[in-house]
Amino acid sequence: MRIRPRLHWLLALLAAIALAPSQALAQEHPPITILINESPWFAGFEALVDA
């Protein structure tokens, strides 16, 4: 029964490594901008929001 505590420890360690933020893996991306008021469906979207 000593395998389970070791397995839990190993899984916790792997999760911590996988979720740890890393500057080496971080990438800079330009922001995504959507200009919805210039689209042909804006009037329908506006009507839905205002309803």
N, C-alpha and C positions, 0 to 999 in steps of 0.2 A: 504494500500500500504506500510505499515511499515514492512511487512513480508519479502519482497525482500531484503532490505539492511541487515537485520539480517541473512537471509539465505546466502547471499554472504559472510558476515563476518564469519559465522559458517563454510562454505565450505573452506574459506581461512585458517582458524585456523586448520581445520582437515588436509588440504593439508600440511601445515607447520609442523604439528606434524608427519605426515606420512613420509615426506621427510627429516626430521631432522636426521642428522647422530647420531648414538648412539653407544657408545663403548660397551655397554652391549650386543647389538645384533650382533656386529661384530665378525666374526670368522676368525681364521687363517687357510688358506689352503695351501698345498704345491703347488708350481707352476706346471703347466702342460707343458710338453715338448714333442714335436713331432720331431723325427729325420727322416725327409722325404728322405734324400739321402740314407738311408739304405732300403727303401721300393722298391718293384719290379716295381712300376709304376713311379719311379723318372725320368727315361729317357723320358717317354712321357710327363711328367710335364715340364721337362727342355726344350724339343722341343717346347712346347706350349708357354712358357715364352720367349724363344729366337726368336720366329717367328715374 
